[in-house]
Amino acid sequence: MDIVQEIKRLKKEKNAIILTHCYQKCEIDEVSDYVGDSLYLSRMAAKTNADIIVFAGVYFMAQSAKILSPHKKVLLPNMNSGCLMADMIDVENLRKFKSLHPNIPVVCYINSTAEVKAESDICVTSSNAISVIKSLNKDKVLFVPDTYLGKWVERNLPNVEVITYNGYCPTHLRITVEDMIKSREKYPDALILAHPECHCKVCELADFVGSTKQIMEFANNSDCKHFVIATEEGVVQRLNRDSVLYNTGKTFTLINDSVICPNMKENSLEDIYNVLLTERNEININESVRIKAKECIEKMLTVNI
């Protein structure tokens, strides 16, 4: 069986699309309709006319698609693909955090569950966090769950105090200051591009800090020929693949070999084929939670960036 052709056949037969995050295995791109970061995929989920959305990502991403497209069937290829950061906060802990800082708007990273989004005022991704928080015109905000993204926003908005919850991405925290210093010494002609989920001290040493999409756009638009990438390896794989495909002469080096998200790598072509065939692993959300979470996400989507 040619699994790629079978997936494409099932997509056509069932009017399905596949949304794929940049941290997924590169081979999944071959059957994907859209590949990108969380913000881009959220927009595609909201716009699609497909009957079925297969989300090759992690659980919270599939939830976001269901929040925005309640009448569509949303399938997660592998139910083990969760998010350790998202698991660091639940509704109870969010309410406790809010009670410690009353009357301050809550901004939640898209890396959170539907229930947490429903308890928050507005959602952000790493692509738009600065713009969205700036648009609130507040001097203080609460930010959950990623303390490092929150503090990166605070450094870029000096008139806003960002009070952060103590969550983090274990994958991005595998990138250390020592890695940055060694990369600078080993590759003096390279630019180092980092994700804002990295530790603050790592971001301070980078030449550019941005979301996965922003990192890829920066690299594509730069005249530099070598880049050290301080984010998940899926980004490096796609950049190197495209460099060969388009003959750009650019080289991309992963900052260390441990920057791999095991949860993101749970999904496979076999998983995608199986969920398309059986329509199992459907994402369902309590309707009252979904409505509140949708308001949180839609507020974000209306901000011009």
Phi and psi in degrees as GROMACS dihedral restraints (atoms count N, CA, C in turn):
[ dihedral_restraints ]
;  ai    aj    ak    al  type     phi  dphi    fc
    3     4     5     6     1   -86.5    20    10
    4     5     6     7     1   100.9    20    10
    6     7     8     9     1   -64.8    20    10
    7     8     9    10     1   -33.5    20    10
    9    10    11    12     1   -63.7    20    10
   10    11    12    13     1   -46.5    20    10
   12    13    14    15     1   -66.8    20    10
   13    14    15    16     1   -35.5    20    10
   15    16    17    18     1   -66.7    20    10
   16    17    18    19     1   -39.8    20    10
   18    19    20    21     1   -63.6    20    10
   19    20    21    22     1   -44.2    20    10
   21    22    23    24     1   -63.2    20    10
   22    23    24    25     1   -37.1    20    10
   24    25    26    27     1   -65.4    20    10
   25    26    27    28     1   -45.3    20    10
   27    28    29    30     1   -65.4    20    10
   28    29    30    31     1   -37.5    20    10
   30    31    32    33     1   -58.9    20    10
   31    32    33    34     1   -47.1    20    10
   33    34    35    36     1   -65.6    20    10
   34    35    36    37     1   -43.4    20    10
   36    37    38    39     1   -62.9    20    10
   37    38    39    40     1   -37.6    20    10
   39    40    41    42     1  -105.2    20    10
   40    41    42    43     1     6.9    20    10
   42    43    44    45     1    51.7    20    10
   43    44    45    46     1    55.9    20    10
   45    46    47    48     1  -113.3    20    10
   46    47    48    49     1   153.3    20    10
   48    49    50    51     1  -125.9    20    10
   49    50    51    52     1   157.2    20    10
   51    52    53    54     1  -118.8    20    10
   52    53    54    55     1   121.5    20    10
   54    55    56    57     1  -101.9    20    10
   55    56    57    58     1   130.3    20    10
   57    58    59    60     1  -129.8    20    10
   58    59    60    61     1   127.9    20    10
   60    61    62    63     1   -80.5    20    10
   61    62    63    64     1   152.6    20    10
   63    64    65    66     1   -62.7    20    10
   64    65    66    67     1   -15.9    20    10
   66    67    68    69     1   -89.5    20    10
   67    68    69    70     1    -3.0    20    10
   69    70    71    72     1   -72.5    20    10
   70    71    72    73     1   166.9    20    10
   72    73    74    75     1   -59.3    20    10
   73    74    75    76     1   137.1    20    10
   75    76    77    78     1   -58.3    20    10
   76    77    78    79     1   -32.7    20    10
   78    79    80    81     1   -60.9    20    10
   79    80    81    82     1   -24.3    20    10
   81    82    83    84     1   -70.0    20    10
   82    83    84    85     1   -24.2    20    10
   84    85    86    87     1   -57.2    20    10
   85    86    87    88     1   -30.0    20    10
   87    88    89    90     1   -62.8    20    10
   88    89    90    91     1   -26.4    20    10
   90    91    92    93     1  -108.6    20    10
   91    92    93    94     1     2.9    20    10
   93    94    95    96     1   -86.7    20    10
   94    95    96    97     1   148.9    20    10
   96    97    98    99     1   -91.3    20    10
   97    98    99   100     1   -34.8    20    10
   99   100   101   102     1  -140.7    20    10
  100   101   102   103     1   134.5    20    10
  102   103   104   105     1  -127.4    20    10
  103   104   105   106     1   130.1    20    10
  105   106   107   108     1   178.9    20    10
  106   107   108   109     1  -162.1    20    10
  108   109   110   111     1   -91.9    20    10
  109   110   111   112     1  -177.6    20    10
  111   112   113   114     1   -62.3    20    10
  112   113   114   115     1   -40.3    20    10
  114   115   116   117     1   -65.3    20    10
  115   116   117   118     1   -48.5    20    10
  117   118   119   120     1   -59.6    20    10
  118   119   120   121     1   -45.5    20    10
  120   121   122   123     1   -69.4    20    10
  121   122   123   124     1   -32.0    20    10
  123   124   125   126     1   -62.3    20    10
  124   125   126   127     1   -42.1    20    10
  126   127   128   129     1   -65.9    20    10
  127   128   129   130     1   -40.6    20    10
  129   130   131   132     1   -66.6    20    10
  130   131   132   133     1   -37.2    20    10
  132   133   134   135     1   -64.0    20    10
  133   134   135   136     1   -37.0    20    10
  135   136   137   138     1   -72.1    20    10
  136   137   138   139     1   -28.0    20    10
  138   139   140   141     1   -92.0    20    10
  139   140   141   142     1   -21.3    20    10
  141   142   143   144     1   -66.0    20    10
  142   143   144   145     1   147.7    20    10
  144   145   146   147     1  -102.8    20    10
  145   146   147   148     1     9.3    20    10
  147   148   149   150     1   -69.0    20    10
  148   149   150   151     1   155.4    20    10
  150   151   152   153     1   -84.7    20    10
  151   152   153   154     1   -29.0    20    10
  153   154   155   156     1  -128.4    20    10
  154   155   156   157     1   134.1    20    10
  156   157   158   159     1  -114.2    20    10
  157   158   159   160     1   119.4    20    10
  159   160   161   162     1   -99.2    20    10
  160   161   162   163     1   119.2    20    10
  162   163   164   165     1  -104.8    20    10
  163   164   165   166     1   103.8    20    10
  165   166   167   168     1   -83.3    20    10
  166   167   168   169     1    87.9    20    10
  168   169   170   171     1  -165.7    20    10
  169   170   171   172     1  -142.1    20    10
  171   172   173   174     1  -115.9    20    10
  172   173   174   175     1   173.6    20    10
  174   175   176   177     1   -55.6    20    10
  175   176   177   178     1   -45.4    20    10
  177   178   179   180     1   -63.7    20    10
  178   179   180   181     1   -30.1    20    10
  180   181   182   183     1   -68.4    20    10
  181   182   183   184     1   -43.1    20    10
  183   184   185   186     1   -64.3    20    10
  184   185   186   187     1   -38.0    20    10
  186   187   188   189     1   -60.1    20    10
  187   188   189   190     1   -43.6    20    10
  189   190   191   192     1   -60.7    20    10
  190   191   192   193     1   -39.8    20    10
  192   193   194   195     1   -62.7    20    10
  193   194   195   196     1   -41.6    20    10
  195   196   197   198     1   -67.7    20    10
  196   197   198   199     1   -37.5    20    10
  198   199   200   201     1   -58.7    20    10
  199   200   201   202     1   -42.4    20    10
  201   202   203   204     1   -84.3    20    10
  202   203   204   205     1   -21.4    20    10
  204   205   206   207     1  -132.1    20    10
  205   206   207   208     1    68.7    20    10
  207   208   209   210     1   -63.9    20    10
  208   209   210   211     1   -25.3    20    10
  210   211   212   213     1   -91.2    20    10
  211   212   213   214     1     0.7    20    10
  213   214   215   216     1  -100.5    20    10
  214   215   216   217     1   153.0    20    10
  216   217   218   219     1   -86.1    20    10
  217   218   219   220     1   119.9    20    10
  219   220   221   222     1  -109.0    20    10
  220   221   222   223     1   125.7    20    10
  222   223   224   225     1  -118.9    20    10
  223   224   225   226     1   137.4    20    10
  225   226   227   228     1  -104.9    20    10
  226   227   228   229     1   121.6    20    10
  228   229   230   231     1   -54.8    20    10
  229   230   231   232     1   -41.9    20    10
  231   232   233   234     1  -134.8    20    10
  232   233   234   235     1   118.2    20    10
  234   235   236   237     1   -70.5    20    10
  235   236   237   238     1    -7.7    20    10
  237   238   239   240     1   -82.4    20    10
  238   239   240   241     1    -6.6    20    10
  240   241   242   243     1   -85.0    20    10
  241   242   243   244     1    81.1    20    10
  243   244   245   246     1   -97.7    20    10
  244   245   246   247     1  -163.1    20    10
  246   247   248   249     1  -138.7    20    10
  247   248   249   250     1   118.9    20    10
  249   250   251   252     1   -63.2    20    10
  250   251   252   253     1   -35.9    20    10
  252   253   254   255     1   -64.4    20    10
  253   254   255   256     1   -48.1    20    10
  255   256   257   258     1   -59.6    20    10
  256   257   258   259     1   -33.8    20    10
  258   259   260   261     1   -71.7    20    10
  259   260   261   262     1   -10.7    20    10
  261   262   263   264     1   -77.9    20    10
  262   263   264   265     1   -10.7    20    10
  264   265   266   267     1  -136.3    20    10
  265   266   267   268     1   140.8    20    10
  267   268   269   270     1  -129.5    20    10
  268   269   270   271     1  -179.8    20    10
  270   271   272   273     1   -60.8    20    10
  271   272   273   274     1   -42.3    20    10
  273   274   275   276     1   -60.0    20    10
  274   275   276   277     1   -46.9    20    10
  276   277   278   279     1   -69.6    20    10
  277   278   279   280     1   -32.7    20    10
  279   280   281   282     1   -65.2    20    10
  280   281   282   283     1   -42.2    20    10
  282   283   284   285     1   -64.2    20    10
  283   284   285   286     1   -37.6    20    10
  285   286   287   288     1   -64.4    20    10
  286   287   288   289     1   -42.8    20    10
  288   289   290   291     1   -62.0    20    10
  289   290   291   292     1   -42.9    20    10
  291   292   293   294     1   -65.3    20    10
  292   293   294   295     1   -37.0    20    10
  294   295   296   297     1   -67.2    20    10
  295   296   297   298     1   -26.7    20    10
  297   298   299   300     1   -76.3    20    10
  298   299   300   301     1   -20.0    20    10
  300   301   302   303     1  -136.5    20    10
  301   302   303   304     1    69.6    20    10
  303   304   305   306     1   -67.7    20    10
  304   305   306   307     1   152.8    20    10
  306   307   308   309     1    63.3    20    10
  307   308   309   310     1    29.5    20    10
  309   310   311   312     1  -120.3    20    10
  310   311   312   313     1   130.2    20    10
  312   313   314   315     1   -61.6    20    10
  313   314   315   316     1   143.3    20    10
  315   316   317   318     1  -101.6    20    10
  316   317   318   319     1   121.0    20    10
  318   319   320   321     1  -104.6    20    10
  319   320   321   322     1   124.3    20    10
  321   322   323   324     1  -112.1    20    10
  322   323   324   325     1   137.6    20    10
  324   325   326   327     1   -66.7    20    10
  325   326   327   328     1   146.3    20    10
  327   328   329   330     1   -60.9    20    10
  328   329   330   331     1   -20.8    20    10
  330   331   332   333     1   -74.7    20    10
  331   332   333   334     1    64.5    20    10
  333   334   335   336     1  -154.6    20    10
  334   335   336   337     1   162.0    20    10
  336   337   338   339     1   -76.4    20    10
  337   338   339   340     1   165.7    20    10
  339   340   341   342     1   -59.0    20    10
  340   341   342   343     1   -37.6    20    10
  342   343   344   345     1   -65.1    20    10
  343   344   345   346     1   -39.8    20    10
  345   346   347   348     1   -69.0    20    10
  346   347   348   349     1   -40.7    20    10
  348   349   350   351     1   -59.8    20    10
  349   350   351   352     1   -39.1    20    10
  351   352   353   354     1   -65.4    20    10
  352   353   354   355     1   -22.7    20    10
  354   355   356   357     1   -95.3    20    10
  355   356   357   358     1     1.1    20    10
  357   358   359   360     1  -109.0    20    10
  358   359   360   361     1   166.6    20    10
  360   361   362   363     1   -89.6    20    10
  361   362   363   364     1   -37.1    20    10
  363   364   365   366     1  -156.2    20    10
  364   365   366   367     1   151.2    20    10
  366   367   368   369     1  -104.5    20    10
  367   368   369   370     1   155.8    20    10
  369   370   371   372     1  -140.7    20    10
  370   371   372   373     1   161.2    20    10
  372   373   374   375     1  -115.8    20    10
  373   374   375   376     1   174.1    20    10
  375   376   377   378     1   -68.1    20    10
  376   377   378   379     1   -21.2    20    10
  378   379   380   381     1   -71.2    20    10
  379   380   381   382     1   -35.7    20    10
  381   382   383   384     1  -121.0    20    10
  382   383   384   385     1     7.4    20    10
  384   385   386   387     1   -55.8    20    10
  385   386   387   388     1   -43.8    20    10
  387   388   389   390     1   -63.9    20    10
  388   389   390   391     1   -48.6    20    10
  390   391   392   393     1   -63.0    20    10
  391   392   393   394     1   -42.8    20    10
  393   394   395   396     1   -67.2    20    10
  394   395   396   397     1   -45.8    20    10
  396   397   398   399     1   -67.5    20    10
  397   398   399   400     1   -37.6    20    10
  399   400   401   402     1   -60.5    20    10
  400   401   402   403     1   -37.8    20    10
  402   403   404   405     1   -67.0    20    10
  403   404   405   406     1   -17.8    20    10
  405   406   407   408     1   -73.6    20    10
  406   407   408   409     1   -22.3    20    10
  408   409   410   411     1    55.9    20    10
  409   410   411   412     1    43.9    20    10
  411   412   413   414     1  -117.4    20    10
  412   413   414   415     1   149.0    20    10
  414   415   416   417     1   -89.0    20    10
  415   416   417   418     1    -9.6    20    10
  417   418   419   420     1  -142.7    20    10
  418   419   420   421     1   140.2    20    10
  420   421   422   423     1  -139.9    20    10
  421   422   423   424     1   153.7    20    10
  423   424   425   426     1   -94.4    20    10
  424   425   426   427     1   142.1    20    10
  426   427   428   429     1  -130.9    20    10
  427   428   429   430     1   126.3    20    10
  429   430   431   432     1  -133.9    20    10
  430   431   432   433     1   152.9    20    10
  432   433   434   435     1   -96.3    20    10
  433   434   435   436     1    -4.4    20    10
  435   436   437   438     1   -91.3    20    10
  436   437   438   439     1   107.9    20    10
  438   439   440   441     1   -63.7    20    10
  439   440   441   442     1   -33.3    20    10
  441   442   443   444     1   -75.6    20    10
  442   443   444   445     1   -41.4    20    10
  444   445   446   447     1   -63.2    20    10
  445   446   447   448     1   -41.0    20    10
  447   448   449   450     1   -60.6    20    10
  448   449   450   451     1   -44.3    20    10
  450   451   452   453     1   -72.4    20    10
  451   452   453   454     1   -28.9    20    10
  453   454   455   456     1   -65.4    20    10
  454   455   456   457     1   -41.1    20    10
  456   457   458   459     1   -62.1    20    10
  457   458   459   460     1   -43.5    20    10
  459   460   461   462     1   -59.2    20    10
  460   461   462   463     1   -40.1    20    10
  462   463   464   465     1   -66.2    20    10
  463   464   465   466     1   -26.2    20    10
  465   466   467   468     1   -93.3    20    10
  466   467   468   469     1    -8.6    20    10
  468   469   470   471     1  -129.4    20    10
  469   470   471   472     1    79.3    20    10
  471   472   473   474     1   -61.1    20    10
  472   473   474   475     1   -17.4    20    10
  474   475   476   477     1   -93.8    20    10
  475   476   477   478     1     6.2    20    10
  477   478   479   480     1  -121.2    20    10
  478   479   480   481     1   128.1    20    10
  480   481   482   483     1   -89.9    20    10
  481   482   483   484     1   121.3    20    10
  483   484   485   486     1  -105.8    20    10
  484   485   486   487     1   108.8    20    10
  486   487   488   489     1   -90.9    20    10
  487   488   489   490     1   114.3    20    10
  489   490   491   492     1  -104.3    20    10
  490   491   492   493     1   146.7    20    10
  492   493   494   495     1   -78.0    20    10
  493   494   495   496     1   155.2    20    10
  495   496   497   498     1   -89.9    20    10
  496   497   498   499     1    51.8    20    10
  498   499   500   501     1  -102.0    20    10
  499   500   501   502     1   167.8    20    10
  501   502   503   504     1  -165.7    20    10
  502   503   504   505     1   166.4    20    10
  504   505   506   507     1   -98.4    20    10
  505   506   507   508     1   113.3    20    10
  507   508   509   510     1   -60.3    20    10
  508   509   510   511     1   -31.8    20    10
  510   511   512   513     1   -66.8    20    10
  511   512   513   514     1   -47.5    20    10
  513   514   515   516     1   -70.6    20    10
  514   515   516   517     1   -25.6    20    10
  516   517   518   519     1   -77.3    20    10
  517   518   519   520     1    -3.9    20    10
  519   520   521   522     1   -75.7    20    10
  520   521   522   523     1   -10.7    20    10
  522   523   524   525     1   -88.6    20    10
  523   524   525   526     1   123.7    20    10
  525   526   527   528     1  -115.0    20    10
  526   527   528   529     1   166.4    20    10
  528   529   530   531     1   -59.5    20    10
  529   530   531   532     1   -38.7    20    10
  531   532   533   534     1   -60.6    20    10
  532   533   534   535     1   -39.1    20    10
  534   535   536   537     1   -60.3    20    10
  535   536   537   538     1   -41.9    20    10
  537   538   539   540     1   -64.9    20    10
  538   539   540   541     1   -44.4    20    10
  540   541   542   543     1   -65.3    20    10
  541   542   543   544     1   -43.8    20    10
  543   544   545   546     1   -63.9    20    10
  544   545   546   547     1   -40.3    20    10
  546   547   548   549     1   -65.1    20    10
  547   548   549   550     1   -39.4    20    10
  549   550   551   552     1   -63.3    20    10
  550   551   552   553     1   -40.3    20    10
  552   553   554   555     1   -72.5    20    10
  553   554   555   556     1   -40.4    20    10
  555   556   557   558     1   -75.6    20    10
  556   557   558   559     1   -34.5    20    10
  558   559   560   561     1  -126.1    20    10
  559   560   561   562     1    70.6    20    10
  561   562   563   564     1   -63.4    20    10
  562   563   564   565     1   -22.6    20    10
  564   565   566   567     1   -93.0    20    10
  565   566   567   568     1    -2.3    20    10
  567   568   569   570     1   -90.3    20    10
  568   569   570   571     1   153.5    20    10
  570   571   572   573     1   -97.6    20    10
  571   572   573   574     1   140.3    20    10
  573   574   575   576     1  -103.0    20    10
  574   575   576   577     1   121.9    20    10
  576   577   578   579     1  -112.9    20    10
  577   578   579   580     1   126.5    20    10
  579   580   581   582     1  -125.7    20    10
  580   581   582   583     1   154.4    20    10
  582   583   584   585     1   -91.0    20    10
  583   584   585   586     1   143.0    20    10
  585   586   587   588     1   -69.2    20    10
  586   587   588   589     1    -5.2    20    10
  588   589   590   591     1   -75.6    20    10
  589   590   591   592     1   -10.8    20    10
  591   592   593   594     1   -68.4    20    10
  592   593   594   595     1   162.1    20    10
  594   595   596   597     1   -57.3    20    10
  595   596   597   598     1   145.9    20    10
  597   598   599   600     1   -52.5    20    10
  598   599   600   601     1   -41.5    20    10
  600   601   602   603     1   -68.5    20    10
  601   602   603   604     1   -29.3    20    10
  603   604   605   606     1   -68.9    20    10
  604   605   606   607     1   -46.6    20    10
  606   607   608   609     1   -60.5    20    10
  607   608   609   610     1   -36.0    20    10
  609   610   611   612     1   -62.9    20    10
  610   611   612   613     1   -25.5    20    10
  612   613   614   615     1   -94.1    20    10
  613   614   615   616     1    -3.6    20    10
  615   616   617   618     1   -83.3    20    10
  616   617   618   619     1   155.8    20    10
  618   619   620   621     1   -80.6    20    10
  619   620   621   622     1   -26.2    20    10
  621   622   623   624     1  -152.0    20    10
  622   623   624   625     1   139.6    20    10
  624   625   626   627     1  -123.9    20    10
  625   626   627   628     1   128.8    20    10
  627   628   629   630     1  -170.6    20    10
  628   629   630   631     1   174.7    20    10
  630   631   632   633     1   -66.7    20    10
  631   632   633   634     1   173.1    20    10
  633   634   635   636     1   -56.5    20    10
  634   635   636   637     1   -45.2    20    10
  636   637   638   639     1   -63.6    20    10
  637   638   639   640     1   -43.7    20    10
  639   640   641   642     1   -66.2    20    10
  640   641   642   643     1   -36.9    20    10
  642   643   644   645     1   -62.2    20    10
  643   644   645   646     1   -45.3    20    10
  645   646   647   648     1   -67.1    20    10
  646   647   648   649     1   -38.6    20    10
  648   649   650   651     1   -67.4    20    10
  649   650   651   652     1   -41.7    20    10
  651   652   653   654     1   -60.0    20    10
  652   653   654   655     1   -46.6    20    10
  654   655   656   657     1   -63.4    20    10
  655   656   657   658     1   -41.2    20    10
  657   658   659   660     1   -67.1    20    10
  658   659   660   661     1   -32.7    20    10
  660   661   662   663     1   -90.5    20    10
  661   662   663   664     1   -11.8    20    10
  663   664   665   666     1   -81.6    20    10
  664   665   666   667     1   151.2    20    10
  666   667   668   669     1   -82.8    20    10
  667   668   669   670     1   -10.8    20    10
  669   670   671   672     1   -64.7    20    10
  670   671   672   673     1   151.3    20    10
  672   673   674   675     1  -107.6    20    10
  673   674   675   676     1   -10.8    20    10
  675   676   677   678     1  -136.4    20    10
  676   677   678   679     1   134.1    20    10
  678   679   680   681     1  -133.5    20    10
  679   680   681   682     1   138.9    20    10
  681   682   683   684     1  -101.1    20    10
  682   683   684   685     1   125.5    20    10
  684   685   686   687     1  -105.9    20    10
  685   686   687   688     1   121.0    20    10
  687   688   689   690     1  -105.4    20    10
  688   689   690   691     1    65.6    20    10
  690   691   692   693     1  -158.3    20    10
  691   692   693   694     1  -172.3    20    10
  693   694   695   696     1   -59.6    20    10
  694   695   696   697     1   146.3    20    10
  696   697   698   699     1   -61.7    20    10
  697   698   699   700     1   -23.7    20    10
  699   700   701   702     1   -58.5    20    10
  700   701   702   703     1   -33.5    20    10
  702   703   704   705     1   -66.1    20    10
  703   704   705   706     1   -43.2    20    10
  705   706   707   708     1   -64.0    20    10
  706   707   708   709     1   -43.1    20    10
  708   709   710   711     1   -60.0    20    10
  709   710   711   712     1   -44.0    20    10
  711   712   713   714     1   -69.6    20    10
  712   713   714   715     1   -37.9    20    10
  714   715   716   717     1   -65.4    20    10
  715   716   717   718     1   -43.4    20    10
  717   718   719   720     1   -67.5    20    10
  718   719   720   721     1   -39.0    20    10
  720   721   722   723     1   -60.1    20    10
  721   722   723   724     1   -47.1    20    10
  723   724   725   726     1   -70.1    20    10
  724   725   726   727     1   -30.3    20    10
  726   727   728   729     1   -63.1    20    10
  727   728   729   730     1   -41.5    20    10
  729   730   731   732     1   -69.4    20    10
  730   731   732   733     1   -43.5    20    10
  732   733   734   735     1   -60.8    20    10
  733   734   735   736     1   -41.6    20    10
  735   736   737   738     1  -102.7    20    10
  736   737   738   739     1     5.5    20    10
  738   739   740   741     1    53.3    20    10
  739   740   741   742     1    51.1    20    10
  741   742   743   744     1   -85.4    20    10
  742   743   744   745     1   -17.4    20    10
  744   745   746   747     1    75.6    20    10
  745   746   747   748     1    11.6    20    10
  747   748   749   750     1   -95.1    20    10
  748   749   750   751     1   147.3    20    10
  750   751   752   753     1  -123.4    20    10
  751   752   753   754     1   141.0    20    10
  753   754   755   756     1  -127.1    20    10
  754   755   756   757     1   128.9    20    10
  756   757   758   759     1  -118.5    20    10
  757   758   759   760     1   128.2    20    10
  759   760   761   762     1   -71.1    20    10
  760   761   762   763     1   134.1    20    10
  762   763   764   765     1   -63.5    20    10
  763   764   765   766     1   -33.6    20    10
  765   766   767   768     1  -155.2    20    10
  766   767   768   769     1   160.5    20    10
  768   769   770   771     1   -76.0    20    10
  769   770   771   772     1    -2.5    20    10
  771   772   773   774     1   -98.7    20    10
  772   773   774   775     1     1.7    20    10
  774   775   776   777     1   -85.0    20    10
  775   776   777   778     1    66.6    20    10
  777   778   779   780     1  -128.8    20    10
  778   779   780   781     1   126.0    20    10
  780   781   782   783     1   -88.0    20    10
  781   782   783   784     1   110.0    20    10
  783   784   785   786     1   -64.5    20    10
  784   785   786   787     1   -31.6    20    10
  786   787   788   789     1   -66.7    20    10
  787   788   789   790     1   -42.4    20    10
  789   790   791   792     1   -64.5    20    10
  790   791   792   793     1   -28.8    20    10
  792   793   794   795     1   -87.1    20    10
  793   794   795   796     1     4.5    20    10
  795   796   797   798     1   -66.1    20    10
  796   797   798   799     1   -35.7    20    10
  798   799   800   801     1   -74.9    20    10
  799   800   801   802     1   143.9    20    10
  801   802   803   804     1  -136.7    20    10
  802   803   804   805     1   168.6    20    10
  804   805   806   807     1   -60.0    20    10
  805   806   807   808     1   -37.1    20    10
  807   808   809   810     1   -63.3    20    10
  808   809   810   811     1   -41.4    20    10
  810   811   812   813     1   -62.4    20    10
  811   812   813   814     1   -43.2    20    10
  813   814   815   816     1   -63.5    20    10
  814   815   816   817     1   -43.8    20    10
  816   817   818   819     1   -59.7    20    10
  817   818   819   820     1   -45.4    20    10
  819   820   821   822     1   -65.4    20    10
  820   821   822   823     1   -40.4    20    10
  822   823   824   825     1   -73.3    20    10
  823   824   825   826     1   -31.6    20    10
  825   826   827   828     1   -67.1    20    10
  826   827   828   829     1   -38.2    20    10
  828   829   830   831     1   -70.4    20    10
  829   830   831   832     1   -45.4    20    10
  831   832   833   834     1   -98.0    20    10
  832   833   834   835     1   -20.6    20    10
  834   835   836   837     1    59.3    20    10
  835   836   837   838     1    33.9    20    10
  837   838   839   840     1   -86.1    20    10
  838   839   840   841     1  -179.2    20    10
  840   841   842   843     1    59.4    20    10
  841   842   843   844     1    38.7    20    10
  843   844   845   846     1   -75.3    20    10
  844   845   846   847     1   140.0    20    10
  846   847   848   849     1   -91.0    20    10
  847   848   849   850     1   125.3    20    10
  849   850   851   852     1  -127.1    20    10
  850   851   852   853     1   142.7    20    10
  852   853   854   855     1  -133.4    20    10
  853   854   855   856     1   137.0    20    10
  855   856   857   858     1   -52.1    20    10
  856   857   858   859     1   132.3    20    10
  858   859   860   861     1   -63.8    20    10
  859   860   861   862     1   -38.9    20    10
  861   862   863   864     1   -66.3    20    10
  862   863   864   865     1   -36.9    20    10
  864   865   866   867     1   -66.6    20    10
  865   866   867   868     1   -43.6    20    10
  867   868   869   870     1   -60.6    20    10
  868   869   870   871     1   -42.9    20    10
  870   871   872   873     1   -61.9    20    10
  871   872   873   874     1   -45.2    20    10
  873   874   875   876     1   -66.9    20    10
  874   875   876   877     1   -41.3    20    10
  876   877   878   879     1   -65.3    20    10
  877   878   879   880     1   -36.3    20    10
  879   880   881   882     1   -62.9    20    10
  880   881   882   883     1   -41.6    20    10
  882   883   884   885     1   -58.9    20    10
  883   884   885   886     1   -41.4    20    10
  885   886   887   888     1   -62.2    20    10
  886   887   888   889     1   -45.2    20    10
  888   889   890   891     1   -72.7    20    10
  889   890   891   892     1   -42.2    20    10
  891   892   893   894     1   -65.1    20    10
  892   893   894   895     1   -32.8    20    10
  894   895   896   897     1   -58.6    20    10
  895   896   897   898     1   -40.4    20    10
  897   898   899   900     1   -64.4    20    10
  898   899   900   901     1   -44.5    20    10
  900   901   902   903     1   -68.8    20    10
  901   902   903   904     1   -17.0    20    10
  903   904   905   906     1   -86.9    20    10
  904   905   906   907     1    -9.9    20    10
  906   907   908   909     1   -77.8    20    10
  907   908   909   910     1   128.4    20    10
  909   910   911   912     1   -76.4    20    10
  910   911   912   913     1   127.3    20    10
